[in-house]
Amino acid sequence: MARPEVRITHAEEFSAAHRLHAPQLSDAENKALYGPCNTVHGHNYRVEVTVTGPVDPVTGMVMNLTELMRIMREEIWDHVDHQHLNETVPFLKGILPTAENLAIVFWQRVHAQRERLGSARLFRVRVVESRDNFVDYFGDLR
Ligand code: NI
């Protein structure tokens, strides 16, 4: 029988400014679509990265959450905390910084470090933008 697979999560919080404005739409359309989010404003974001894998019989862990924390800080937090997501983050250049797009980009950055996940694999990236609004990305083809 396969070893039990468990999902484990680390979360990081950051503060950042952004503005939702689609360049393909007119100013009026942007205003109607995004409302107050069309102006520059800020959020206290929470990012949760969940990995899944078998529990190691020796360590009792799927992976060391400290290593997942390091990956998230190096790949995400260090670049976005107290930044303007539309303007000052090189890896977000040209990307409309909705929570959806942030989740996709954050996934790609953690996935690029997948060798550091050991026998675990990336399962979900959640971006919580406000108390009542959050998005989940599970990678492609799920
Ligand atoms: Ni916003």
Backbone and ligand atoms as CSV (ligand in chain L), in Angstrom:
chain,resi,resn,atom,element,x,y,z
A,1,MET,N,N,0.841,-1.190,0.000
A,1,MET,CA,C,0.000,0.000,0.000
A,1,MET,C,C,0.880,1.246,0.000
A,2,ALA,N,N,0.451,2.226,-0.735
A,2,ALA,CA,C,1.226,3.472,-0.816
A,2,ALA,C,C,1.268,4.153,0.546
A,3,ARG,N,N,2.330,4.869,0.770
A,3,ARG,CA,C,2.429,5.626,2.019
A,3,ARG,C,C,1.399,6.753,2.014
A,4,PRO,N,N,0.846,7.062,3.183
A,4,PRO,CA,C,-0.161,8.126,3.233
A,4,PRO,C,C,0.401,9.451,2.729
A,5,GLU,N,N,-0.402,10.113,1.903
A,5,GLU,CA,C,0.015,11.401,1.367
A,5,GLU,C,C,-0.685,12.510,2.151
A,6,VAL,N,N,0.092,13.493,2.551
A,6,VAL,CA,C,-0.441,14.575,3.376
A,6,VAL,C,C,-0.092,15.917,2.730
A,7,ARG,N,N,-1.006,16.849,2.827
A,7,ARG,CA,C,-0.776,18.195,2.294
A,7,ARG,C,C,-0.382,19.129,3.426
A,8,ILE,N,N,0.677,19.857,3.224
A,8,ILE,CA,C,1.142,20.795,4.253
A,8,ILE,C,C,1.278,22.189,3.650
A,9,THR,N,N,1.082,23.190,4.489
A,9,THR,CA,C,0.966,24.565,3.996
A,9,THR,C,C,1.825,25.514,4.824
A,10,HIS,N,N,2.468,26.428,4.141
A,10,HIS,CA,C,3.088,27.562,4.820
A,10,HIS,C,C,2.467,28.846,4.272
A,11,ALA,N,N,2.290,29.828,5.151
A,11,ALA,CA,C,1.690,31.101,4.759
A,11,ALA,C,C,2.635,32.249,5.059
A,12,GLU,N,N,2.610,33.229,4.199
A,12,GLU,CA,C,3.354,34.471,4.408
A,12,GLU,C,C,2.413,35.633,4.127
A,13,GLU,N,N,2.628,36.745,4.810
A,13,GLU,CA,C,1.817,37.932,4.581
A,13,GLU,C,C,2.694,39.063,4.066
A,14,PHE,N,N,2.125,39.855,3.192
A,14,PHE,CA,C,2.855,41.038,2.733
A,14,PHE,C,C,1.868,42.160,2.439
A,15,SER,N,N,2.410,43.382,2.463
A,15,SER,CA,C,1.601,44.563,2.149
A,15,SER,C,C,2.094,45.126,0.835
A,16,ALA,N,N,1.146,45.484,-0.031
A,16,ALA,CA,C,1.556,46.031,-1.326
A,16,ALA,C,C,0.449,46.891,-1.900
A,17,ALA,N,N,0.863,47.770,-2.808
A,17,ALA,CA,C,-0.089,48.606,-3.531
A,17,ALA,C,C,-0.323,48.031,-4.921
A,18,HIS,N,N,-1.504,48.270,-5.452
A,18,HIS,CA,C,-1.749,47.930,-6.846
A,18,HIS,C,C,-2.915,48.748,-7.372
A,19,ARG,N,N,-3.101,48.617,-8.650
A,19,ARG,CA,C,-4.187,49.283,-9.340
A,19,ARG,C,C,-4.666,48.334,-10.427
A,20,LEU,N,N,-5.988,48.160,-10.531
A,20,LEU,CA,C,-6.515,47.307,-11.590
A,20,LEU,C,C,-6.947,48.183,-12.755
A,21,HIS,N,N,-6.242,48.023,-13.852
A,21,HIS,CA,C,-6.503,48.828,-15.043
A,21,HIS,C,C,-6.053,48.015,-16.251
A,22,ALA,N,N,-7.021,47.579,-17.054
A,22,ALA,CA,C,-6.701,46.766,-18.225
A,22,ALA,C,C,-6.401,47.691,-19.402
A,23,PRO,N,N,-5.195,47.610,-19.967
A,23,PRO,CA,C,-4.834,48.536,-21.040
A,23,PRO,C,C,-5.693,48.384,-22.302
A,24,GLN,N,N,-6.326,47.215,-22.462
A,24,GLN,CA,C,-7.165,46.992,-23.645
A,24,GLN,C,C,-8.503,47.721,-23.544
A,25,LEU,N,N,-8.860,48.164,-22.339
A,25,LEU,CA,C,-10.153,48.819,-22.129
A,25,LEU,C,C,-9.965,50.328,-21.998
A,26,SER,N,N,-11.037,51.053,-22.285
A,26,SER,CA,C,-10.990,52.509,-22.147
A,26,SER,C,C,-10.981,52.891,-20.672
A,27,ASP,N,N,-10.668,54.148,-20.393
A,27,ASP,CA,C,-10.691,54.615,-19.010
A,27,ASP,C,C,-12.078,54.433,-18.400
A,28,ALA,N,N,-13.113,54.746,-19.191
A,28,ALA,CA,C,-14.492,54.617,-18.677
A,28,ALA,C,C,-14.831,53.152,-18.393
A,29,GLU,N,N,-14.426,52.285,-19.306
A,29,GLU,CA,C,-14.690,50.851,-19.096
A,29,GLU,C,C,-13.947,50.328,-17.874
A,30,ASN,N,N,-12.713,50.783,-17.691
A,30,ASN,CA,C,-11.947,50.367,-16.513
A,30,ASN,C,C,-12.626,50.829,-15.226
A,31,LYS,N,N,-13.097,52.057,-15.266
A,31,LYS,CA,C,-13.755,52.615,-14.078
A,31,LYS,C,C,-15.021,51.809,-13.753
A,32,ALA,N,N,-15.784,51.492,-14.804
A,32,ALA,CA,C,-17.031,50.758,-14.598
A,32,ALA,C,C,-16.743,49.339,-14.103
A,33,LEU,N,N,-15.697,48.730,-14.646
A,33,LEU,CA,C,-15.380,47.339,-14.306
A,33,LEU,C,C,-14.783,47.211,-12.908
A,34,TYR,N,N,-13.787,48.013,-12.621
A,34,TYR,CA,C,-13.019,47.833,-11.387
A,34,TYR,C,C,-13.453,48.752,-10.248
A,35,GLY,N,N,-14.229,49.794,-10.580
A,35,GLY,CA,C,-14.694,50.697,-9.532
A,35,GLY,C,C,-13.525,51.295,-8.772
A,36,PRO,N,N,-13.595,51.294,-7.440
A,36,PRO,CA,C,-12.515,51.911,-6.648
A,36,PRO,C,C,-11.166,51.218,-6.827
A,37,CYS,N,N,-11.175,49.981,-7.279
A,37,CYS,CA,C,-9.909,49.258,-7.475
A,37,CYS,C,C,-9.151,49.761,-8.705
A,38,ASN,N,N,-9.799,50.658,-9.478
A,38,ASN,CA,C,-9.112,51.269,-10.614
A,38,ASN,C,C,-8.108,52.324,-10.147
A,39,THR,N,N,-8.268,52.792,-8.921
A,39,THR,CA,C,-7.297,53.745,-8.348
A,39,THR,C,C,-6.254,52.965,-7.548
A,40,VAL,N,N,-5.099,53.570,-7.366
A,40,VAL,CA,C,-4.058,52.902,-6.584
A,40,VAL,C,C,-4.527,52.744,-5.133
A,41,HIS,N,N,-4.389,51.544,-4.621
A,41,HIS,CA,C,-4.770,51.256,-3.230
A,41,HIS,C,C,-3.917,50.085,-2.749
A,42,GLY,N,N,-4.068,49.726,-1.494
A,42,GLY,CA,C,-3.218,48.673,-0.957
A,42,GLY,C,C,-3.995,47.528,-0.351
A,43,HIS,N,N,-3.298,46.425,-0.196
A,43,HIS,CA,C,-3.870,45.266,0.493
A,43,HIS,C,C,-2.825,44.682,1.432
A,44,ASN,N,N,-3.310,44.047,2.486
A,44,ASN,CA,C,-2.470,43.162,3.271
A,44,ASN,C,C,-2.755,41.757,2.763
A,45,TYR,N,N,-1.865,41.273,1.932
A,45,TYR,CA,C,-2.065,39.986,1.277
A,45,TYR,C,C,-1.577,38.845,2.168
A,46,ARG,N,N,-2.177,37.695,1.942
A,46,ARG,CA,C,-1.691,36.466,2.550
A,46,ARG,C,C,-1.506,35.453,1.418
A,47,VAL,N,N,-0.356,34.841,1.363
A,47,VAL,CA,C,-0.100,33.806,0.362
A,47,VAL,C,C,0.091,32.488,1.080
A,48,GLU,N,N,-0.638,31.483,0.664
A,48,GLU,CA,C,-0.486,30.152,1.234
A,48,GLU,C,C,-0.008,29.216,0.130
A,49,VAL,N,N,1.066,28.509,0.386
A,49,VAL,CA,C,1.546,27.513,-0.566
A,49,VAL,C,C,1.407,26.142,0.078
A,50,THR,N,N,0.685,25.270,-0.605
A,50,THR,CA,C,0.457,23.910,-0.118
A,50,THR,C,C,1.208,22.932,-1.006
A,51,VAL,N,N,1.966,22.050,-0.361
A,51,VAL,CA,C,2.612,20.961,-1.093
A,51,VAL,C,C,2.048,19.646,-0.582
A,52,THR,N,N,2.178,18.623,-1.401
A,52,THR,CA,C,1.628,17.322,-1.033
A,52,THR,C,C,2.677,16.246,-1.270
A,53,GLY,N,N,2.657,15.245,-0.422
A,53,GLY,CA,C,3.630,14.182,-0.601
A,53,GLY,C,C,3.504,13.139,0.489
A,54,PRO,N,N,4.264,12.063,0.350
A,54,PRO,CA,C,4.245,11.014,1.369
A,54,PRO,C,C,4.960,11.472,2.637
A,55,VAL,N,N,4.517,10.944,3.748
A,55,VAL,CA,C,5.170,11.252,5.026
A,55,VAL,C,C,6.429,10.390,5.141
A,56,ASP,N,N,7.562,11.029,5.303
A,56,ASP,CA,C,8.822,10.309,5.429
A,56,ASP,C,C,8.797,9.481,6.719
A,57,PRO,N,N,9.069,8.172,6.634
A,57,PRO,CA,C,8.965,7.337,7.834
A,57,PRO,C,C,10.003,7.678,8.901
A,58,VAL,N,N,11.094,8.281,8.510
A,58,VAL,CA,C,12.133,8.636,9.487
A,58,VAL,C,C,11.832,9.974,10.149
A,59,THR,N,N,11.572,11.005,9.327
A,59,THR,CA,C,11.381,12.359,9.884
A,59,THR,C,C,9.947,12.608,10.330
A,60,GLY,N,N,9.010,11.812,9.807
A,60,GLY,CA,C,7.606,12.055,10.125
A,60,GLY,C,C,7.049,13.269,9.420
A,61,MET,N,N,7.798,13.791,8.453
A,61,MET,CA,C,7.362,15.005,7.757
A,61,MET,C,C,7.265,14.766,6.254
A,62,VAL,N,N,6.424,15.594,5.605
A,62,VAL,CA,C,6.369,15.591,4.138
A,62,VAL,C,C,7.593,16.311,3.596
A,63,MET,N,N,7.863,17.456,4.154
A,63,MET,CA,C,9.110,18.190,3.914
A,63,MET,C,C,9.275,19.160,5.069
A,64,ASN,N,N,10.444,19.745,5.154
A,64,ASN,CA,C,10.690,20.709,6.217
A,64,ASN,C,C,10.005,22.031,5.858
A,65,LEU,N,N,9.046,22.432,6.680
A,65,LEU,CA,C,8.312,23.668,6.378
A,65,LEU,C,C,9.214,24.896,6.418
A,66,THR,N,N,10.331,24.790,7.117
A,66,THR,CA,C,11.281,25.906,7.126
A,66,THR,C,C,11.851,26.130,5.726
A,67,GLU,N,N,12.078,25.055,5.000
A,67,GLU,CA,C,12.585,25.199,3.630
A,67,GLU,C,C,11.507,25.806,2.731
A,68,LEU,N,N,10.250,25.401,2.922
A,68,LEU,CA,C,9.167,26.008,2.144
A,68,LEU,C,C,9.072,27.504,2.470
A,69,MET,N,N,9.228,27.838,3.743
A,69,MET,CA,C,9.233,29.249,4.154
A,69,MET,C,C,10.353,30.014,3.437
A,70,ARG,N,N,11.535,29.409,3.390
A,70,ARG,CA,C,12.662,30.087,2.726
A,70,ARG,C,C,12.365,30.327,1.250
A,71,ILE,N,N,11.825,29.310,0.605
A,71,ILE,CA,C,11.494,29.449,-0.824
A,71,ILE,C,C,10.497,30.588,-1.018
A,72,MET,N,N,9.466,30.619,-0.176
A,72,MET,CA,C,8.435,31.654,-0.328
A,72,MET,C,C,8.996,33.044,-0.058
A,73,ARG,N,N,9.882,33.147,0.909
A,73,ARG,CA,C,10.451,34.470,1.195
A,73,ARG,C,C,11.371,34.916,0.073
A,74,GLU,N,N,12.198,33.988,-0.409
A,74,GLU,CA,C,13.152,34.351,-1.461
A,74,GLU,C,C,12.464,34.633,-2.791
A,75,GLU,N,N,11.445,33.836,-3.105
A,75,GLU,CA,C,10.824,33.927,-4.428
A,75,GLU,C,C,9.642,34.887,-4.482
A,76,ILE,N,N,9.019,35.141,-3.340
A,76,ILE,CA,C,7.813,35.974,-3.339
A,76,ILE,C,C,8.010,37.189,-2.431
A,77,TRP,N,N,8.081,36.938,-1.131
A,77,TRP,CA,C,8.009,38.015,-0.139
A,77,TRP,C,C,9.059,39.098,-0.360
A,78,ASP,N,N,10.317,38.679,-0.555
A,78,ASP,CA,C,11.404,39.653,-0.722
A,78,ASP,C,C,11.150,40.612,-1.878
A,79,HIS,N,N,10.362,40.170,-2.853
A,79,HIS,CA,C,10.158,40.974,-4.066
A,79,HIS,C,C,8.899,41.827,-4.018
A,80,VAL,N,N,7.922,41.449,-3.187
A,80,VAL,CA,C,6.627,42.134,-3.265
A,80,VAL,C,C,6.265,42.951,-2.028
A,81,ASP,N,N,6.878,42.657,-0.882
A,81,ASP,CA,C,6.456,43.370,0.323
A,81,ASP,C,C,6.781,44.865,0.202
A,82,HIS,N,N,5.787,45.692,0.484
A,82,HIS,CA,C,5.903,47.149,0.403
A,82,HIS,C,C,6.300,47.635,-0.993
A,83,GLN,N,N,5.832,46.918,-2.004
A,83,GLN,CA,C,6.074,47.341,-3.383
A,83,GLN,C,C,4.760,47.789,-4.033
A,84,HIS,N,N,4.912,48.386,-5.202
A,84,HIS,CA,C,3.761,48.725,-6.035
A,84,HIS,C,C,3.721,47.668,-7.133
A,85,LEU,N,N,2.747,46.796,-7.048
A,85,LEU,CA,C,2.769,45.591,-7.889
A,85,LEU,C,C,2.699,45.902,-9.384
A,86,ASN,N,N,2.146,47.048,-9.751
A,86,ASN,CA,C,2.096,47.403,-11.168
A,86,ASN,C,C,3.435,47.928,-11.675
A,87,GLU,N,N,4.267,48.409,-10.742
A,87,GLU,CA,C,5.403,49.208,-11.208
A,87,GLU,C,C,6.779,48.777,-10.747
A,88,THR,N,N,6.889,48.212,-9.556
A,88,THR,CA,C,8.241,48.057,-8.999
A,88,THR,C,C,8.692,46.602,-8.858
A,89,VAL,N,N,7.916,45.669,-9.375
A,89,VAL,CA,C,8.296,44.253,-9.255
A,89,VAL,C,C,8.620,43.721,-10.653
A,90,PRO,N,N,9.895,43.494,-10.929
A,90,PRO,CA,C,10.270,43.097,-12.297
A,90,PRO,C,C,9.487,41.894,-12.828
A,91,PHE,N,N,9.267,40.876,-11.996
A,91,PHE,CA,C,8.596,39.681,-12.534
A,91,PHE,C,C,7.088,39.870,-12.733
A,92,LEU,N,N,6.566,41.036,-12.342
A,92,LEU,CA,C,5.150,41.334,-12.601
A,92,LEU,C,C,4.976,42.363,-13.720
A,93,LYS,N,N,6.075,42.731,-14.344
A,93,LYS,CA,C,6.028,43.729,-15.410
A,93,LYS,C,C,5.040,43.280,-16.497
A,94,GLY,N,N,4.088,44.147,-16.822
A,94,GLY,CA,C,3.136,43.831,-17.884
A,94,GLY,C,C,2.023,42.889,-17.477
A,95,ILE,N,N,1.971,42.531,-16.193
A,95,ILE,CA,C,0.929,41.622,-15.718
A,95,ILE,C,C,-0.060,42.407,-14.870
A,96,LEU,N,N,-1.335,42.298,-15.191
A,96,LEU,CA,C,-2.372,42.965,-14.403
A,96,LEU,C,C,-2.435,42.282,-13.034
A,97,PRO,N,N,-2.132,43.018,-11.952
A,97,PRO,CA,C,-1.955,42.350,-10.652
A,97,PRO,C,C,-3.268,42.055,-9.910
A,98,THR,N,N,-4.117,41.260,-10.561
A,98,THR,CA,C,-5.268,40.703,-9.847
A,98,THR,C,C,-4.776,39.565,-8.966
A,99,ALA,N,N,-5.591,39.159,-8.017
A,99,ALA,CA,C,-5.212,38.019,-7.170
A,99,ALA,C,C,-5.012,36.763,-8.025
A,100,GLU,N,N,-5.830,36.620,-9.073
A,100,GLU,CA,C,-5.684,35.459,-9.961
A,100,GLU,C,C,-4.297,35.421,-10.590
A,101,ASN,N,N,-3.905,36.556,-11.171
A,101,ASN,CA,C,-2.602,36.585,-11.838
A,101,ASN,C,C,-1.451,36.447,-10.850
A,102,LEU,N,N,-1.612,37.014,-9.658
A,102,LEU,CA,C,-0.564,36.843,-8.643
A,102,LEU,C,C,-0.398,35.365,-8.291
A,103,ALA,N,N,-1.517,34.659,-8.141
A,103,ALA,CA,C,-1.443,33.235,-7.786
A,103,ALA,C,C,-0.698,32.451,-8.859
A,104,ILE,N,N,-0.954,32.763,-10.116
A,104,ILE,CA,C,-0.290,32.052,-11.218
A,104,ILE,C,C,1.219,32.333,-11.210
A,105,VAL,N,N,1.570,33.597,-11.069
A,105,VAL,CA,C,2.997,33.955,-11.083
A,105,VAL,C,C,3.719,33.370,-9.864
A,106,PHE,N,N,3.078,33.437,-8.709
A,106,PHE,CA,C,3.700,32.870,-7.504
A,106,PHE,C,C,3.882,31.368,-7.666
A,107,TRP,N,N,2.902,30.698,-8.242
A,107,TRP,CA,C,3.028,29.264,-8.526
A,107,TRP,C,C,4.264,29.012,-9.384
A,108,GLN,N,N,4.391,29.787,-10.453
A,108,GLN,CA,C,5.509,29.560,-11.376
A,108,GLN,C,C,6.845,29.738,-10.666
A,109,ARG,N,N,6.911,30.720,-9.771
A,109,ARG,CA,C,8.182,30.983,-9.091
A,109,ARG,C,C,8.519,29.879,-8.075
A,110,VAL,N,N,7.521,29.379,-7.384
A,110,VAL,CA,C,7.785,28.270,-6.448
A,110,VAL,C,C,8.077,26.993,-7.233
A,111,HIS,N,N,7.324,26.792,-8.319
A,111,HIS,CA,C,7.520,25.589,-9.127
A,111,HIS,C,C,8.932,25.521,-9.706
A,112,ALA,N,N,9.487,26.693,-10.015
A,112,ALA,CA,C,10.853,26.733,-10.547
A,112,ALA,C,C,11.868,26.232,-9.515
A,113,GLN,N,N,11.471,26.213,-8.252
A,113,GLN,CA,C,12.342,25.743,-7.166
A,113,GLN,C,C,11.949,24.326,-6.724
A,114,ARG,N,N,11.244,23.592,-7.581
A,114,ARG,CA,C,10.628,22.328,-7.139
A,114,ARG,C,C,11.641,21.296,-6.670
A,115,GLU,N,N,12.887,21.403,-7.138
A,115,GLU,CA,C,13.880,20.432,-6.664
A,115,GLU,C,C,14.112,20.562,-5.167
A,116,ARG,N,N,13.831,21.735,-4.626
A,116,ARG,CA,C,14.001,21.950,-3.186
A,116,ARG,C,C,12.843,21.377,-2.374
A,117,LEU,N,N,11.804,20.901,-3.037
A,117,LEU,CA,C,10.641,20.354,-2.325
A,117,LEU,C,C,10.829,18.891,-1.957
A,118,GLY,N,N,11.942,18.297,-2.351
A,118,GLY,CA,C,12.194,16.894,-2.035
A,118,GLY,C,C,11.181,16.007,-2.722
A,119,SER,N,N,10.547,15.102,-1.974
A,119,SER,CA,C,9.575,14.203,-2.598
A,119,SER,C,C,8.169,14.808,-2.600
A,120,ALA,N,N,8.044,16.035,-2.107
A,120,ALA,CA,C,6.748,16.709,-2.160
A,120,ALA,C,C,6.597,17.413,-3.507
A,121,ARG,N,N,5.359,17.700,-3.867
A,121,ARG,CA,C,5.124,18.500,-5.077
A,121,ARG,C,C,4.098,19.585,-4.788
A,122,LEU,N,N,4.215,20.618,-5.571
A,122,LEU,CA,C,3.340,21.772,-5.388
A,122,LEU,C,C,1.892,21.364,-5.637
A,123,PHE,N,N,0.993,21.771,-4.746
A,123,PHE,CA,C,-0.419,21.392,-4.872
A,123,PHE,C,C,-1.321,22.600,-5.102
A,124,ARG,N,N,-1.118,23.641,-4.313
A,124,ARG,CA,C,-2.018,24.789,-4.420
A,124,ARG,C,C,-1.301,26.069,-4.004
A,125,VAL,N,N,-1.595,27.149,-4.702
A,125,VAL,CA,C,-1.198,28.482,-4.251
A,125,VAL,C,C,-2.480,29.277,-4.030
A,126,ARG,N,N,-2.648,29.768,-2.828
A,126,ARG,CA,C,-3.810,30.598,-2.492
A,126,ARG,C,C,-3.337,32.016,-2.219
A,127,VAL,N,N,-4.008,32.972,-2.822
A,127,VAL,CA,C,-3.738,34.385,-2.548
A,127,VAL,C,C,-4.993,34.983,-1.923
A,128,VAL,N,N,-4.852,35.421,-0.676
A,128,VAL,CA,C,-5.957,36.043,0.046
A,128,VAL,C,C,-5.747,37.551,-0.041
A,129,GLU,N,N,-6.692,38.218,-0.704
A,129,GLU,CA,C,-6.521,39.656,-0.934
A,129,GLU,C,C,-7.224,40.480,0.142
A,130,SER,N,N,-8.298,39.947,0.657
A,130,SER,CA,C,-9.024,40.611,1.736
A,130,SER,C,C,-9.753,39.529,2.516
A,131,ARG,N,N,-10.384,39.927,3.592
A,131,ARG,CA,C,-11.021,38.935,4.442
A,131,ARG,C,C,-11.962,38.014,3.663
A,132,ASP,N,N,-12.674,38.591,2.715
A,132,ASP,CA,C,-13.723,37.827,2.045
A,132,ASP,C,C,-13.375,37.393,0.629
A,133,ASN,N,N,-12.204,37.784,0.145
A,133,ASN,CA,C,-11.853,37.469,-1.247
A,133,ASN,C,C,-10.508,36.776,-1.343
A,134,PHE,N,N,-10.516,35.572,-1.887
A,134,PHE,CA,C,-9.247,34.885,-2.125
A,134,PHE,C,C,-9.390,33.967,-3.322
A,135,VAL,N,N,-8.237,33.625,-3.909
A,135,VAL,CA,C,-8.246,32.782,-5.108
A,135,VAL,C,C,-7.295,31.597,-4.895
A,136,ASP,N,N,-7.580,30.518,-5.611
A,136,ASP,CA,C,-6.745,29.320,-5.558
A,136,ASP,C,C,-6.260,28.972,-6.957
A,137,TYR,N,N,-5.008,28.599,-7.066
A,137,TYR,CA,C,-4.477,28.083,-8.331
A,137,TYR,C,C,-3.839,26.724,-8.062
A,138,PHE,N,N,-4.226,25.744,-8.873
A,138,PHE,CA,C,-3.746,24.376,-8.698
A,138,PHE,C,C,-2.818,23.940,-9.843
A,139,GLY,N,N,-2.307,24.910,-10.587
A,139,GLY,CA,C,-1.494,24.532,-11.737
A,139,GLY,C,C,-2.403,24.148,-12.885
A,140,ASP,N,N,-1.804,23.820,-14.004
A,140,ASP,CA,C,-2.597,23.489,-15.181
A,140,ASP,C,C,-3.093,22.057,-15.124
A,141,LEU,N,N,-4.167,21.808,-15.879
A,141,LEU,CA,C,-4.645,20.443,-16.140
A,141,LEU,C,C,-5.025,19.671,-14.893
A,142,ARG,N,N,-5.737,20.302,-14.009
A,142,ARG,CA,C,-6.261,19.583,-12.870
A,142,ARG,C,C,-7.770,19.607,-12.903
L,1,NI,NI,NI,-7.142,45.677,-4.909
